[in-house]
Amino acid sequence: MPIYEYRCMDCRKKFDLLRPMSQSTEPAECPTCKGQARRIASTFMAKGSGGQSIGGGGGCSSCSSSSCGSCH
Ligand SMILES: [Zn+2]
């Protein structure tokens, strides 16, 4: 289960919460003041959506094409 970071809207305290991915966007309860906390965008998400550029260049290591559309 992934860990998400939340910040309380009332006391502004940050805390981590282990939740299923399906509940990640739902408001959480602050453990300090029982106020409502909102999820903070994690640094994991900030890395960008392009997670398949490990090999660098256009294609991947198993093909020589630049689009790499047929080998995945
Ligand atoms: Zn709070």
N, CA, C, O and the ligand as a Tripos MOL2 file, in Angstrom:
@<TRIPOS>MOLECULE
protein
  289   287    73     0     0
PROTEIN
NO_CHARGES

@<TRIPOS>ATOM
      1 N           0.8370   -1.2130    0.0000 N.3       1 MET1
      2 CA          0.0000    0.0000    0.0000 C.3       1 MET1
      3 C           0.8660    1.2540    0.0000 C.2       1 MET1
      4 O           1.8220    1.3460    0.7700 O.2       1 MET1
      5 N           0.5450    2.2040   -0.8430 N.am      2 PRO2
      6 CA          1.3660    3.4250   -0.9150 C.3       2 PRO2
      7 C           1.1190    4.3770    0.2570 C.2       2 PRO2
      8 O           0.0410    4.3920    0.8510 O.2       2 PRO2
      9 N           2.1210    5.1520    0.5640 N.am      3 ILE3
     10 CA          2.0070    6.1520    1.6250 C.3       3 ILE3
     11 C           1.7280    7.5150    1.0010 C.2       3 ILE3
     12 O           2.4020    7.9310    0.0590 O.2       3 ILE3
     13 N           0.7340    8.1970    1.5340 N.am      4 TYR4
     14 CA          0.4010    9.5320    1.0360 C.3       4 TYR4
     15 C           0.6170   10.5690    2.1300 C.2       4 TYR4
     16 O           0.5370   10.2770    3.3230 O.2       4 TYR4
     17 N           0.8920   11.7780    1.6860 N.am      5 GLU5
     18 CA          1.1560   12.8600    2.6250 C.3       5 GLU5
     19 C          -0.0540   13.7840    2.6780 C.2       5 GLU5
     20 O          -0.5980   14.1790    1.6470 O.2       5 GLU5
     21 N          -0.4560   14.1120    3.8690 N.am      6 TYR6
     22 CA         -1.6240   14.9810    4.0510 C.3       6 TYR6
     23 C          -1.2610   16.1710    4.9240 C.2       6 TYR6
     24 O          -0.3440   16.1150    5.7420 O.2       6 TYR6
     25 N          -2.0180   17.2630    4.7220 N.am      7 ARG7
     26 CA         -1.8480   18.4200    5.5860 C.3       7 ARG7
     27 C          -3.2150   18.8260    6.1250 C.2       7 ARG7
     28 O          -4.1890   18.9380    5.3810 O.2       7 ARG7
     29 N          -3.2610   19.0430    7.4370 N.am      8 CYS8
     30 CA         -4.5080   19.4070    8.0800 C.3       8 CYS8
     31 C          -4.8790   20.8500    7.7160 C.2       8 CYS8
     32 O          -4.0310   21.7420    7.7210 O.2       8 CYS8
     33 N          -6.1560   21.0590    7.4030 N.am      9 MET9
     34 CA         -6.6100   22.3960    7.0420 C.3       9 MET9
     35 C          -6.7570   23.2840    8.2780 C.2       9 MET9
     36 O          -6.7600   24.5100    8.1630 O.2       9 MET9
     37 N          -6.8770   22.6790    9.4410 N.am     10 ASP10
     38 CA         -7.0980   23.4410   10.6700 C.3      10 ASP10
     39 C          -5.7930   23.8050   11.3690 C.2      10 ASP10
     40 O          -5.5120   24.9810   11.5980 O.2      10 ASP10
     41 N          -4.9970   22.7890   11.7060 N.am     11 CYS11
     42 CA         -3.7720   23.0670   12.4670 C.3      11 CYS11
     43 C          -2.5320   23.0710   11.5760 C.2      11 CYS11
     44 O          -1.4280   23.3000   12.0690 O.2      11 CYS11
     45 N          -2.6890   22.8260   10.2880 N.am     12 ARG12
     46 CA         -1.6030   22.8720    9.3000 C.3      12 ARG12
     47 C          -0.5030   21.8590    9.5790 C.2      12 ARG12
     48 O           0.6340   22.0370    9.1430 O.2      12 ARG12
     49 N          -0.8300   20.8190   10.2900 N.am     13 LYS13
     50 CA          0.1630   19.7900   10.5790 C.3      13 LYS13
     51 C           0.2090   18.7940    9.4260 C.2      13 LYS13
     52 O          -0.8200   18.4270    8.8590 O.2      13 LYS13
     53 N           1.4170   18.3690    9.0940 N.am     14 LYS14
     54 CA          1.5790   17.3770    8.0400 C.3      14 LYS14
     55 C           1.7050   15.9930    8.6550 C.2      14 LYS14
     56 O           2.3030   15.8260    9.7170 O.2      14 LYS14
     57 N           1.1320   14.9930    7.9730 N.am     15 PHE15
     58 CA          1.2890   13.6200    8.4480 C.3      15 PHE15
     59 C           1.1800   12.6550    7.2780 C.2      15 PHE15
     60 O           0.6020   12.9730    6.2390 O.2      15 PHE15
     61 N           1.7380   11.4850    7.4660 N.am     16 ASP16
     62 CA          1.6960   10.4520    6.4390 C.3      16 ASP16
     63 C           0.6030    9.4500    6.7530 C.2      16 ASP16
     64 O           0.2990    9.1700    7.9130 O.2      16 ASP16
     65 N           0.0270    8.9220    5.6990 N.am     17 LEU17
     66 CA         -1.0420    7.9620    5.8820 C.3      17 LEU17
     67 C          -0.8900    6.8330    4.8660 C.2      17 LEU17
     68 O          -0.6530    7.0650    3.6810 O.2      17 LEU17
     69 N          -1.0320    5.6170    5.3570 N.am     18 LEU18
     70 CA         -0.9780    4.4440    4.4990 C.3      18 LEU18
     71 C          -2.3990    4.1140    4.0420 C.2      18 LEU18
     72 O          -3.2440    3.7380    4.8550 O.2      18 LEU18
     73 N          -2.6570    4.2540    2.7640 N.am     19 ARG19
     74 CA         -4.0030    4.0250    2.2700 C.3      19 ARG19
     75 C          -3.9840    3.3070    0.9340 C.2      19 ARG19
     76 O          -2.9930    3.3440    0.2040 O.2      19 ARG19
     77 N          -5.0930    2.6540    0.6260 N.am     20 PRO20
     78 CA         -5.2270    2.1050   -0.7230 C.3      20 PRO20
     79 C          -5.2580    3.2270   -1.7500 C.2      20 PRO20
     80 O          -5.7040    4.3370   -1.4570 O.2      20 PRO20
     81 N          -4.7900    2.9340   -2.9360 N.am     21 MET21
     82 CA         -4.7150    3.9710   -3.9610 C.3      21 MET21
     83 C          -6.0990    4.5460   -4.2810 C.2      21 MET21
     84 O          -6.2200    5.7140   -4.6520 O.2      21 MET21
     85 N          -7.1420    3.7190   -4.1360 N.am     22 SER22
     86 CA         -8.4950    4.1720   -4.4660 C.3      22 SER22
     87 C          -9.0140    5.2230   -3.4920 C.2      22 SER22
     88 O          -9.9490    5.9600   -3.8060 O.2      22 SER22
     89 N          -8.3990    5.2910   -2.2950 N.am     23 GLN23
     90 CA         -8.8530    6.2640   -1.3000 C.3      23 GLN23
     91 C          -7.8930    7.4350   -1.1570 C.2      23 GLN23
     92 O          -8.0400    8.2440   -0.2420 O.2      23 GLN23
     93 N          -6.9200    7.5360   -2.0430 N.am     24 SER24
     94 CA         -5.8620    8.5340   -1.8750 C.3      24 SER24
     95 C          -6.3750    9.9580   -1.9850 C.2      24 SER24
     96 O          -5.8160   10.8650   -1.3680 O.2      24 SER24
     97 N          -7.4290   10.1700   -2.7620 N.am     25 THR25
     98 CA         -7.9100   11.5360   -2.9720 C.3      25 THR25
     99 C          -8.9710   11.9420   -1.9610 C.2      25 THR25
    100 O          -9.3860   13.1000   -1.9170 O.2      25 THR25
    101 N          -9.4060   10.9900   -1.1520 N.am     26 GLU26
    102 CA        -10.4250   11.3220   -0.1610 C.3      26 GLU26
    103 C          -9.8060   12.0600    1.0180 C.2      26 GLU26
    104 O          -8.6570   11.7990    1.3740 O.2      26 GLU26
    105 N         -10.5510   12.9790    1.6270 N.am     27 PRO27
    106 CA        -10.0360   13.7150    2.7720 C.3      27 PRO27
    107 C          -9.7590   12.7870    3.9520 C.2      27 PRO27
    108 O         -10.4730   11.8080    4.1740 O.2      27 PRO27
    109 N          -8.7250   13.1110    4.6880 N.am     28 ALA28
    110 CA         -8.3520   12.2950    5.8400 C.3      28 ALA28
    111 C          -8.5940   13.0740    7.1270 C.2      28 ALA28
    112 O          -8.7570   14.2940    7.1200 O.2      28 ALA28
    113 N          -8.6120   12.3350    8.2220 N.am     29 GLU29
    114 CA         -8.8190   12.9920    9.5110 C.3      29 GLU29
    115 C          -7.4840   13.2480   10.1830 C.2      29 GLU29
    116 O          -6.6420   12.3550   10.2870 O.2      29 GLU29
    117 N          -7.3030   14.4760   10.6360 N.am     30 CYS30
    118 CA         -6.0540   14.8450   11.2950 C.3      30 CYS30
    119 C          -5.9120   14.0960   12.6250 C.2      30 CYS30
    120 O          -6.8340   14.1110   13.4400 O.2      30 CYS30
    121 N          -4.7750   13.4450   12.8490 N.am     31 PRO31
    122 CA         -4.5730   12.7080   14.0990 C.3      31 PRO31
    123 C          -4.3910   13.6340   15.3080 C.2      31 PRO31
    124 O          -4.5140   13.1930   16.4500 O.2      31 PRO31
    125 N          -4.1030   14.8980   15.0610 N.am     32 THR32
    126 CA         -3.8600   15.8290   16.1630 C.3      32 THR32
    127 C          -5.1370   16.5190   16.6420 C.2      32 THR32
    128 O          -5.4370   16.5250   17.8360 O.2      32 THR32
    129 N          -5.8920   17.1060   15.6920 N.am     33 CYS33
    130 CA         -7.0570   17.8940   16.0870 C.3      33 CYS33
    131 C          -8.3600   17.3450   15.5270 C.2      33 CYS33
    132 O          -9.4210   17.9390   15.7240 O.2      33 CYS33
    133 N          -8.2880   16.2190   14.8320 N.am     34 LYS34
    134 CA         -9.4650   15.5950   14.2100 C.3      34 LYS34
    135 C         -10.1010   16.4690   13.1420 C.2      34 LYS34
    136 O         -11.2600   16.2770   12.7750 O.2      34 LYS34
    137 N          -9.3370   17.4240   12.6520 N.am     35 GLY35
    138 CA         -9.8350   18.2630   11.5720 C.3      35 GLY35
    139 C          -9.6910   17.5670   10.2300 C.2      35 GLY35
    140 O          -9.1930   16.4440   10.1470 O.2      35 GLY35
    141 N         -10.1280   18.2430    9.1900 N.am     36 GLN36
    142 CA        -10.0630   17.6620    7.8590 C.3      36 GLN36
    143 C          -8.7290   17.9700    7.1910 C.2      36 GLN36
    144 O          -8.2740   19.1140    7.1750 O.2      36 GLN36
    145 N          -8.1150   16.9320    6.6430 N.am     37 ALA37
    146 CA         -6.8150   17.0930    5.9990 C.3      37 ALA37
    147 C          -6.9230   16.7610    4.5220 C.2      37 ALA37
    148 O          -7.6710   15.8710    4.1190 O.2      37 ALA37
    149 N          -6.1690   17.4890    3.7340 N.am     38 ARG38
    150 CA         -6.1410   17.2600    2.2920 C.3      38 ARG38
    151 C          -4.8060   16.6570    1.8880 C.2      38 ARG38
    152 O          -3.7800   16.9040    2.5220 O.2      38 ARG38
    153 N          -4.8340   15.8740    0.8390 N.am     39 ARG39
    154 CA         -3.6220   15.2250    0.3790 C.3      39 ARG39
    155 C          -2.7000   16.2430   -0.3070 C.2      39 ARG39
    156 O          -3.1540   17.1180   -1.0430 O.2      39 ARG39
    157 N          -1.4120   16.1050   -0.0490 N.am     40 ILE40
    158 CA         -0.4180   16.9330   -0.7110 C.3      40 ILE40
    159 C           0.1250   16.1590   -1.9040 C.2      40 ILE40
    160 O           0.3470   14.9520   -1.8140 O.2      40 ILE40
    161 N           0.3370   16.8380   -3.0000 N.am     41 ALA41
    162 CA          0.9200   16.1820   -4.1640 C.3      41 ALA41
    163 C           2.3060   15.6680   -3.8100 C.2      41 ALA41
    164 O           3.1810   16.4360   -3.4110 O.2      41 ALA41
    165 N           2.4930   14.3930   -3.9560 N.am     42 SER42
    166 CA          3.7420   13.7860   -3.5150 C.3      42 SER42
    167 C           4.8670   14.0510   -4.5050 C.2      42 SER42
    168 O           4.6270   14.3730   -5.6690 O.2      42 SER42
    169 N           6.0950   13.9110   -4.0260 N.am     43 THR43
    170 CA          7.2530   14.1330   -4.8970 C.3      43 THR43
    171 C           7.3730   13.0170   -5.9200 C.2      43 THR43
    172 O           7.9820   13.1890   -6.9760 O.2      43 THR43
    173 N           6.7860   11.8720   -5.5970 N.am     44 PHE44
    174 CA          6.7940   10.7540   -6.5270 C.3      44 PHE44
    175 C           6.0580   11.1250   -7.8170 C.2      44 PHE44
    176 O           6.4930   10.7750   -8.9140 O.2      44 PHE44
    177 N           4.9440   11.8330   -7.6720 N.am     45 MET45
    178 CA          4.1630   12.2220   -8.8280 C.3      45 MET45
    179 C           4.8510   13.3420   -9.6010 C.2      45 MET45
    180 O           4.6500   13.4840  -10.8070 O.2      45 MET45
    181 N           5.6630   14.1370   -8.9040 N.am     46 ALA46
    182 CA          6.2760   15.3010   -9.5200 C.3      46 ALA46
    183 C           7.3690   14.9210  -10.5110 C.2      46 ALA46
    184 O           7.8500   15.7680  -11.2640 O.2      46 ALA46
    185 N           7.7600   13.6490  -10.5140 N.am     47 LYS47
    186 CA          8.8230   13.2370  -11.4140 C.3      47 LYS47
    187 C           8.3660   13.2180  -12.8650 C.2      47 LYS47
    188 O           9.1970   13.1390  -13.7700 O.2      47 LYS47
    189 N           7.0740   13.2890  -13.1000 N.am     48 GLY48
    190 CA          6.5820   13.3220  -14.4590 C.3      48 GLY48
    191 C           5.9730   11.9990  -14.8740 C.2      48 GLY48
    192 O           6.1350   10.9840  -14.1980 O.2      48 GLY48
    193 N           5.2760   12.0240  -15.9870 N.am     49 SER49
    194 CA          4.5650   10.8330  -16.4190 C.3      49 SER49
    195 C           5.4030    9.9540  -17.3320 C.2      49 SER49
    196 O           5.0300    8.8100  -17.5940 O.2      49 SER49
    197 N           6.5160   10.4580  -17.8180 N.am     50 GLY50
    198 CA          7.3370    9.6790  -18.7350 C.3      50 GLY50
    199 C           8.2470    8.7160  -17.9970 C.2      50 GLY50
    200 O           9.3990    9.0480  -17.7160 O.2      50 GLY50
    201 N           7.7610    7.5490  -17.6840 N.am     51 GLY51
    202 CA          8.5440    6.5980  -16.9080 C.3      51 GLY51
    203 C           9.2420    5.5640  -17.7460 C.2      51 GLY51
    204 O           9.8050    4.6100  -17.2090 O.2      51 GLY51
    205 N           9.2200    5.7300  -19.0620 N.am     52 GLN52
    206 CA          9.8060    4.6840  -19.9070 C.3      52 GLN52
    207 C          11.0150    5.1820  -20.6820 C.2      52 GLN52
    208 O          11.3160    4.6570  -21.7540 O.2      52 GLN52
    209 N          11.7150    6.1860  -20.1620 N.am     53 SER53
    210 CA         12.8760    6.7190  -20.8610 C.3      53 SER53
    211 C          14.1770    6.2860  -20.1950 C.2      53 SER53
    212 O          15.1410    7.0500  -20.1430 O.2      53 SER53
    213 N          14.1980    5.0600  -19.6870 N.am     54 ILE54
    214 CA         15.3730    4.5780  -18.9590 C.3      54 ILE54
    215 C          16.5690    4.3970  -19.8950 C.2      54 ILE54
    216 O          17.6990    4.7360  -19.5450 O.2      54 ILE54
    217 N          16.3020    3.8570  -21.0960 N.am     55 GLY55
    218 CA         17.3920    3.5950  -22.0190 C.3      55 GLY55
    219 C          17.9190    4.8500  -22.6880 C.2      55 GLY55
    220 O          19.0190    4.8440  -23.2420 O.2      55 GLY55
    221 N          17.1580    5.9110  -22.6430 N.am     56 GLY56
    222 CA         17.5750    7.1300  -23.2970 C.3      56 GLY56
    223 C          17.3480    7.0560  -24.7920 C.2      56 GLY56
    224 O          17.0500    5.9850  -25.3210 O.2      56 GLY56
    225 N          17.4830    8.1680  -25.4760 N.am     57 GLY57
    226 CA         17.2880    8.1920  -26.9030 C.3      57 GLY57
    227 C          15.8380    7.9960  -27.2650 C.2      57 GLY57
    228 O          14.9510    8.2620  -26.4540 O.2      57 GLY57
    229 N          15.5830    7.5280  -28.4890 N.am     58 GLY58
    230 CA         14.2010    7.3760  -28.9310 C.3      58 GLY58
    231 C          13.6140    6.0370  -28.5480 C.2      58 GLY58
    232 O          12.5590    5.9890  -27.9140 O.2      58 GLY58
    233 N          14.2680    4.9410  -28.9160 N.am     59 GLY59
    234 CA         13.7230    3.6150  -28.6850 C.3      59 GLY59
    235 C          14.2330    3.0110  -27.3980 C.2      59 GLY59
    236 O          14.9510    3.6560  -26.6330 O.2      59 GLY59
    237 N          13.8590    1.7770  -27.1700 N.am     60 CYS60
    238 CA         14.3390    1.0720  -25.9850 C.3      60 CYS60
    239 C          15.4910    0.1590  -26.3660 C.2      60 CYS60
    240 O          15.9410    0.1790  -27.5120 O.2      60 CYS60
    241 N          15.9710   -0.6340  -25.4320 N.am     61 SER61
    242 CA         17.1590   -1.4350  -25.6880 C.3      61 SER61
    243 C          16.8790   -2.6270  -26.5870 C.2      61 SER61
    244 O          17.7990   -3.1910  -27.1780 O.2      61 SER61
    245 N          15.6090   -3.0140  -26.6930 N.am     62 SER62
    246 CA         15.2970   -4.2270  -27.4480 C.3      62 SER62
    247 C          14.8410   -3.9370  -28.8740 C.2      62 SER62
    248 O          14.5030   -4.8640  -29.6100 O.2      62 SER62
    249 N          14.8260   -2.6980  -29.2670 N.am     63 CYS63
    250 CA         14.4380   -2.3940  -30.6440 C.3      63 CYS63
    251 C          15.2230   -1.1970  -31.1390 C.2      63 CYS63
    252 O          15.7800   -0.4340  -30.3490 O.2      63 CYS63
    253 N          15.2640   -1.0390  -32.4380 N.am     64 SER64
    254 CA         16.0270    0.0590  -33.0080 C.3      64 SER64
    255 C          15.1320    1.1620  -33.5530 C.2      64 SER64
    256 O          15.6210    2.1750  -34.0520 O.2      64 SER64
    257 N          13.8250    0.9640  -33.4570 N.am     65 SER65
    258 CA         12.9230    1.9850  -33.9720 C.3      65 SER65
    259 C          12.8920    3.2050  -33.0610 C.2      65 SER65
    260 O          13.2130    3.1100  -31.8760 O.2      65 SER65
    261 N          12.5160    4.3200  -33.5990 N.am     66 SER66
    262 CA         12.4900    5.5330  -32.7910 C.3      66 SER66
    263 C          11.1830    5.7030  -32.0450 C.2      66 SER66
    264 O          11.1300    6.4250  -31.0490 O.2      66 SER66
    265 N          10.1280    5.0520  -32.5070 N.am     67 SER67
    266 CA          8.8360    5.2090  -31.8500 C.3      67 SER67
    267 C           8.6270    4.1590  -30.7650 C.2      67 SER67
    268 O           7.9260    4.4130  -29.7850 O.2      67 SER67
    269 N           9.2170    3.0020  -30.9280 N.am     68 CYS68
    270 CA          9.1500    1.9440  -29.9390 C.3      68 CYS68
    271 C           7.7060    1.4900  -29.7010 C.2      68 CYS68
    272 O           7.3770    1.0230  -28.6110 O.2      68 CYS68
    273 N           6.8600    1.6210  -30.6960 N.am     69 GLY69
    274 CA          5.4560    1.2890  -30.4920 C.3      69 GLY69
    275 C           5.1530   -0.1880  -30.6280 C.2      69 GLY69
    276 O           4.0920   -0.6310  -30.1890 O.2      69 GLY69
    277 N           6.0540   -0.9750  -31.2270 N.am     70 SER70
    278 CA          5.7200   -2.3710  -31.5060 C.3      70 SER70
    279 C           6.3310   -3.3480  -30.5210 C.2      70 SER70
    280 O           5.9750   -4.5260  -30.5310 O.2      70 SER70
    281 N           7.2310   -2.8990  -29.6800 N.am     71 CYS71
    282 CA          7.9270   -3.8500  -28.8010 C.3      71 CYS71
    283 C           7.3980   -3.8290  -27.3830 C.2      71 CYS71
    284 O           7.9470   -4.5300  -26.5320 O.2      71 CYS71
    285 N           6.3680   -3.0670  -27.0830 N.am     72 HIS72
    286 CA          5.8760   -3.0320  -25.7090 C.3      72 HIS72
    287 C           4.6050   -3.8380  -25.5860 C.2      72 HIS72
    288 O           4.0350   -3.9290  -24.4980 O.2      72 HIS72
    289 ZN         -5.1670   19.1740   12.6370 Zn       73 ZN73
@<TRIPOS>BOND
     1     1     2 1
     2     2     3 1
     3     3     4 2
     4     3     5 am
     5     5     6 1
     6     6     7 1
     7     7     8 2
     8     7     9 am
     9     9    10 1
    10    10    11 1
    11    11    12 2
    12    11    13 am
    13    13    14 1
    14    14    15 1
    15    15    16 2
    16    15    17 am
    17    17    18 1
    18    18    19 1
    19    19    20 2
    20    19    21 am
    21    21    22 1
    22    22    23 1
    23    23    24 2
    24    23    25 am
    25    25    26 1
    26    26    27 1
    27    27    28 2
    28    27    29 am
    29    29    30 1
    30    30    31 1
    31    31    32 2
    32    31    33 am
    33    33    34 1
    34    34    35 1
    35    35    36 2
    36    35    37 am
    37    37    38 1
    38    38    39 1
    39    39    40 2
    40    39    41 am
    41    41    42 1
    42    42    43 1
    43    43    44 2
    44    43    45 am
    45    45    46 1
    46    46    47 1
    47    47    48 2
    48    47    49 am
    49    49    50 1
    50    50    51 1
    51    51    52 2
    52    51    53 am
    53    53    54 1
    54    54    55 1
    55    55    56 2
    56    55    57 am
    57    57    58 1
    58    58    59 1
    59    59    60 2
    60    59    61 am
    61    61    62 1
    62    62    63 1
    63    63    64 2
    64    63    65 am
    65    65    66 1
    66    66    67 1
    67    67    68 2
    68    67    69 am
    69    69    70 1
    70    70    71 1
    71    71    72 2
    72    71    73 am
    73    73    74 1
    74    74    75 1
    75    75    76 2
    76    75    77 am
    77    77    78 1
    78    78    79 1
    79    79    80 2
    80    79    81 am
    81    81    82 1
    82    82    83 1
    83    83    84 2
    84    83    85 am
    85    85    86 1
    86    86    87 1
    87    87    88 2
    88    87    89 am
    89    89    90 1
    90    90    91 1
    91    91    92 2
    92    91    93 am
    93    93    94 1
    94    94    95 1
    95    95    96 2
    96    95    97 am
    97    97    98 1
    98    98    99 1
    99    99   100 2
   100    99   101 am
   101   101   102 1
   102   102   103 1
   103   103   104 2
   104   103   105 am
   105   105   106 1
   106   106   107 1
   107   107   108 2
   108   107   109 am
   109   109   110 1
   110   110   111 1
   111   111   112 2
   112   111   113 am
   113   113   114 1
   114   114   115 1
   115   115   116 2
   116   115   117 am
   117   117   118 1
   118   118   119 1
   119   119   120 2
   120   119   121 am
   121   121   122 1
   122   122   123 1
   123   123   124 2
   124   123   125 am
   125   125   126 1
   126   126   127 1
   127   127   128 2
   128   127   129 am
   129   129   130 1
   130   130   131 1
   131   131   132 2
   132   131   133 am
   133   133   134 1
   134   134   135 1
   135   135   136 2
   136   135   137 am
   137   137   138 1
   138   138   139 1
   139   139   140 2
   140   139   141 am
   141   141   142 1
   142   142   143 1
   143   143   144 2
   144   143   145 am
   145   145   146 1
   146   146   147 1
   147   147   148 2
   148   147   149 am
   149   149   150 1
   150   150   151 1
   151   151   152 2
   152   151   153 am
   153   153   154 1
   154   154   155 1
   155   155   156 2
   156   155   157 am
   157   157   158 1
   158   158   159 1
   159   159   160 2
   160   159   161 am
   161   161   162 1
   162   162   163 1
   163   163   164 2
   164   163   165 am
   165   165   166 1
   166   166   167 1
   167   167   168 2
   168   167   169 am
   169   169   170 1
   170   170   171 1
   171   171   172 2
   172   171   173 am
   173   173   174 1
   174   174   175 1
   175   175   176 2
   176   175   177 am
   177   177   178 1
   178   178   179 1
   179   179   180 2
   180   179   181 am
   181   181   182 1
   182   182   183 1
   183   183   184 2
   184   183   185 am
   185   185   186 1
   186   186   187 1
   187   187   188 2
   188   187   189 am
   189   189   190 1
   190   190   191 1
   191   191   192 2
   192   191   193 am
   193   193   194 1
   194   194   195 1
   195   195   196 2
   196   195   197 am
   197   197   198 1
   198   198   199 1
   199   199   200 2
   200   199   201 am
   201   201   202 1
   202   202   203 1
   203   203   204 2
   204   203   205 am
   205   205   206 1
   206   206   207 1
   207   207   208 2
   208   207   209 am
   209   209   210 1
   210   210   211 1
   211   211   212 2
   212   211   213 am
   213   213   214 1
   214   214   215 1
   215   215   216 2
   216   215   217 am
   217   217   218 1
   218   218   219 1
   219   219   220 2
   220   219   221 am
   221   221   222 1
   222   222   223 1
   223   223   224 2
   224   223   225 am
   225   225   226 1
   226   226   227 1
   227   227   228 2
   228   227   229 am
   229   229   230 1
   230   230   231 1
   231   231   232 2
   232   231   233 am
   233   233   234 1
   234   234   235 1
   235   235   236 2
   236   235   237 am
   237   237   238 1
   238   238   239 1
   239   239   240 2
   240   239   241 am
   241   241   242 1
   242   242   243 1
   243   243   244 2
   244   243   245 am
   245   245   246 1
   246   246   247 1
   247   247   248 2
   248   247   249 am
   249   249   250 1
   250   250   251 1
   251   251   252 2
   252   251   253 am
   253   253   254 1
   254   254   255 1
   255   255   256 2
   256   255   257 am
   257   257   258 1
   258   258   259 1
   259   259   260 2
   260   259   261 am
   261   261   262 1
   262   262   263 1
   263   263   264 2
   264   263   265 am
   265   265   266 1
   266   266   267 1
   267   267   268 2
   268   267   269 am
   269   269   270 1
   270   270   271 1
   271   271   272 2
   272   271   273 am
   273   273   274 1
   274   274   275 1
   275   275   276 2
   276   275   277 am
   277   277   278 1
   278   278   279 1
   279   279   280 2
   280   279   281 am
   281   281   282 1
   282   282   283 1
   283   283   284 2
   284   283   285 am
   285   285   286 1
   286   286   287 1
   287   287   288 2
@<TRIPOS>SUBSTRUCTURE
     1 MET1         2 RESIDUE 1 A MET
     2 PRO2         6 RESIDUE 1 A PRO
     3 ILE3        10 RESIDUE 1 A ILE
     4 TYR4        14 RESIDUE 1 A TYR
     5 GLU5        18 RESIDUE 1 A GLU
     6 TYR6        22 RESIDUE 1 A TYR
     7 ARG7        26 RESIDUE 1 A ARG
     8 CYS8        30 RESIDUE 1 A CYS
     9 MET9        34 RESIDUE 1 A MET
    10 ASP10       38 RESIDUE 1 A ASP
    11 CYS11       42 RESIDUE 1 A CYS
    12 ARG12       46 RESIDUE 1 A ARG
    13 LYS13       50 RESIDUE 1 A LYS
    14 LYS14       54 RESIDUE 1 A LYS
    15 PHE15       58 RESIDUE 1 A PHE
    16 ASP16       62 RESIDUE 1 A ASP
    17 LEU17       66 RESIDUE 1 A LEU
    18 LEU18       70 RESIDUE 1 A LEU
    19 ARG19       74 RESIDUE 1 A ARG
    20 PRO20       78 RESIDUE 1 A PRO
    21 MET21       82 RESIDUE 1 A MET
    22 SER22       86 RESIDUE 1 A SER
    23 GLN23       90 RESIDUE 1 A GLN
    24 SER24       94 RESIDUE 1 A SER
    25 THR25       98 RESIDUE 1 A THR
    26 GLU26      102 RESIDUE 1 A GLU
    27 PRO27      106 RESIDUE 1 A PRO
    28 ALA28      110 RESIDUE 1 A ALA
    29 GLU29      114 RESIDUE 1 A GLU
    30 CYS30      118 RESIDUE 1 A CYS
    31 PRO31      122 RESIDUE 1 A PRO
    32 THR32      126 RESIDUE 1 A THR
    33 CYS33      130 RESIDUE 1 A CYS
    34 LYS34      134 RESIDUE 1 A LYS
    35 GLY35      138 RESIDUE 1 A GLY
    36 GLN36      142 RESIDUE 1 A GLN
    37 ALA37      146 RESIDUE 1 A ALA
    38 ARG38      150 RESIDUE 1 A ARG
    39 ARG39      154 RESIDUE 1 A ARG
    40 ILE40      158 RESIDUE 1 A ILE
    41 ALA41      162 RESIDUE 1 A ALA
    42 SER42      166 RESIDUE 1 A SER
    43 THR43      170 RESIDUE 1 A THR
    44 PHE44      174 RESIDUE 1 A PHE
    45 MET45      178 RESIDUE 1 A MET
    46 ALA46      182 RESIDUE 1 A ALA
    47 LYS47      186 RESIDUE 1 A LYS
    48 GLY48      190 RESIDUE 1 A GLY
    49 SER49      194 RESIDUE 1 A SER
    50 GLY50      198 RESIDUE 1 A GLY
    51 GLY51      202 RESIDUE 1 A GLY
    52 GLN52      206 RESIDUE 1 A GLN
    53 SER53      210 RESIDUE 1 A SER
    54 ILE54      214 RESIDUE 1 A ILE
    55 GLY55      218 RESIDUE 1 A GLY
    56 GLY56      222 RESIDUE 1 A GLY
    57 GLY57      226 RESIDUE 1 A GLY
    58 GLY58      230 RESIDUE 1 A GLY
    59 GLY59      234 RESIDUE 1 A GLY
    60 CYS60      238 RESIDUE 1 A CYS
    61 SER61      242 RESIDUE 1 A SER
    62 SER62      246 RESIDUE 1 A SER
    63 CYS63      250 RESIDUE 1 A CYS
    64 SER64      254 RESIDUE 1 A SER
    65 SER65      258 RESIDUE 1 A SER
    66 SER66      262 RESIDUE 1 A SER
    67 SER67      266 RESIDUE 1 A SER
    68 CYS68      270 RESIDUE 1 A CYS
    69 GLY69      274 RESIDUE 1 A GLY
    70 SER70      278 RESIDUE 1 A SER
    71 CYS71      282 RESIDUE 1 A CYS
    72 HIS72      286 RESIDUE 1 A HIS
    73 ZN73       289 GROUP 0 **** ****
